[in-house]
Amino acid sequence: NNEPVLARPPSRAYRFRKLVRRNKLAFAGAGFVTVSLVLGLGLSTWLYVGERKARQLADAAEHRAKYTTDFLTGMFEKIDPSLAKLREITVREVLDEAGRSIGTNFPGEPLTELPIQRTIAKIYGKLGRDDLGLPHAETALRLAKTGHGQKIHPDVALSHEELAERLYALDRWAEAYTNCEAALEMNQRLYREDNTNVASSLNNVASCLDALGRSAEARTNFEAALAVMQRLHKGDDPDVATSLNSIALCLAHLG
């Protein structure tokens, strides 16, 4: 009957085993309740942590957006009114002033400074002054790596690509290629399936290879990008057309 044997000293574990065997249904029910409580508590904790993390991310994004807006607005507020009355202030002058002051505005906040450095680099590029935008693109990449540590992150991949864009415009194709390769590797690990970021990275790598005179290798990458675009976009699409055009130019270089 699963009663303790009196012929030997019963240990606590022995008594407990016998107790469980005599009361299987009660212990099974208690076990079910316990497991349910543990799972419920675990789920509640997971949801709470997830909600808190989401709230922290939202707060951080709001914080960065506010500081970015304040800084960009301040760029124009720093213009000397007396100077502005004498002549028209150029965008370049505003950017130059912002570039000189940005480094001291966000100590210890790399992810807050990152989008501003990136924006300044892009505007210099649109003004045809990639030489002036290059240091800001380099700083943006450094900030992305500092802010995200060793993690594979879209910010880091994008910073590699934007640095490559400035280098490519300055005919520094080998350095641009290195950054495009780094971005492609990250995007392929971030996005396992077909994705426009992967296709864009393939095109960027191909453009660098083509500029370096390695058009046969470039063609392979252009065609891989086209295949991704065709799977993503059924029928006519501007991105597919752009990929076809890139392949055509590459084929022309190959004769």
Sequence and secondary structure as in RCSB ss.txt:
>XXXX:A:sequence
NNEPVLARPPSRAYRFRKLVRRNKLAFAGAGFVTVSLVLGLGLSTWLYVGERKARQLADAAEHRAKYTTDFLTGM
FEKIDPSLAKLREITVREVLDEAGRSIGTNFPGEPLTELPIQRTIAKIYGKLGRDDLGLPHAETALRLAKTGHGQ
KIHPDVALSHEELAERLYALDRWAEAYTNCEAALEMNQRLYREDNTNVASSLNNVASCLDALGRSAEARTNFEAA
LAVMQRLHKGDDPDVATSLNSIALCLAHLG
>XXXX:A:secstr
     TTS   HHHHHHHHHHHTHHHHHHHHHHHHHHHHHHHHHHHHHHHHHHHHHHHHHHHHHHHHHHHHHHHH
HHTS HHHHHHS   HHHHHHHHHHHGGGT TT HHHHHHHHHHHHHHHHHTT HHHHHHHHHHHHHHHHHHHTT
   HHHHHHHHHHHHHHHHTT HHHHHHHHHHHHHHHHHH  S  HHHHHHHHHHHHHHHHTT HHHHHHHHHHH
HHHHHHHS S  HHHHHHHHHHHHHHHHT 
